[in-house]
Amino acid sequence: MNPIRLLLQTNDSAAPLLARLTLGLVLFPHGAQKALGWFGGYGYSGTMGFFTGTMHIPALFAFLAIAAEFAGSIGLILGLGGRVAALGIAAVMVVAVQSVHLANGFFMNWAGNQKGEGFEYHLLVLGLALIVMIYGSGKYSLDARLARRGAKA
């Protein structure tokens, strides 16, 4: 089977639809902060400066992280390239947990009484991303439409 068709293939289920929409809608503001400076973010230049200067992340990986959160969230909302978008977001979350959040424990810092944020949010994102990676974009996705069109051709 064609590798592109394998990436686009999905079922007509509502579960991956809910997973991808939830993931895309939750990640979009974070990506827009990094890419555009919306929602109180620093924009592309500020985020790249922080990632490369403060965190010492190579520029290519910093760019890919911004792209995964911003373009990936849009792809998820549209159901376009859902598996690839979810994989990119999952990779960003794994790196974030390993490099920053693991040292702060499990819980988020809701009360403001710990050193930083824990990794519980990241686990939720990883769970949603895994659903999309395994099952595809689901019902009402551009992936499903493209896969059907490819099957007819």
Secondary structure, DSSP 8 states (H G I E B T S, - for coil): --HHHHHH---S-HHHHHHHHHHHHHHHHHHHHHHH-GGG--HHHHHHHIIIIIS---HHHHHHHHHHHHHHHHHHHHTSSHHHHHHHHHHHHHHHIIIIIGGG-SS--TTS-SSS--SHHHHHHHHHHHHHHHH-S-TT-HHHHHHHHHHH-
